[in-house]
């Protein structure tokens, strides 16, 4: 079979109860195999699947390896042409799969793709994690068509064109499996958060193409695993973002970006403290400390990435500062910032 839809599950029985029916209804069995990779769940997820969905293949991993390594281990066992990394809290819609796979078949230069991601809780609005395709500013801050920092837009079909993007969300990521494996897959050290941005930046820097295809639509709950103000989430986002920049930014921009990020990150820590989130402030400091310790371990990876990358920054990286535009110039939408 050409395509595998792979859900990485960790104690997600209730989410699978809610969202597997739409996935099965709108995923033709002749088009794709549905697989659940269980990340060492301690609930009765696996027994639930065996009883109610015996047709779904289960890959049982021995422990919670995180998003990155969980998918790496599962995908290493597959030999499909395409795989879809699909969060367990995603509701799919008619044609979501066929539309995307047909597009990739017709456009073999496209190695990864995401659909339009709308909010499950408000289906007229974009969802935070990916919206309508991901970009990044000069200093490593990701944003999307339909989402700038924490502000999401209403979907008024303003982004219904196919667009080249720097990154596609891991909430629903279509990817050529051979390319995934050849590029090294997701960075296992990241555990969770921003690993798909690192992977996609790597692919784009090597001359490959990633798009958002808005004619394929899914609804994402989001935040089902870690709360928005979780210090753990803050730590992973800051640490992994710094590692992503370190691994992928060309030498020409390296020094300037890391000097500015030093001040921006400590400003963020102060803001967390002033808002009454001391644990999150500490998480930022902890993230920077861990990044500093890990740089030497990533030196050879950075060297390899630079050797395989095209010169300069990807065109999908905005040369302006998202932080300045958002907080000082009050720009709240993708079109306001990107133009």
MOZILIN-V313589 format. One record per helix or strand of 2 or more residues. SS is the DSSP state (H for helix, E for strand). FROM is the first residue (numbers start at 1). TO is the last residue. If there is no record, write none. Layout:
SS/FROM/TO ; SS/FROM/TO
This chain:
E/3/9 ; H/13/25 ; E/32/39 ; H/45/52 ; E/57/61 ; H/66/75 ; E/82/86 ; E/90/92 ; H/96/106 ; E/110/119 ; E/125/126 ; E/134/137 ; E/142/144 ; E/147/148 ; E/151/152 ; E/163/164 ; E/172/176 ; H/177/182 ; H/188/190 ; H/195/205 ; E/209/220 ; H/231/248 ; H/251/274 ; H/278/308 ; E/317/318 ; H/322/328 ; H/334/338
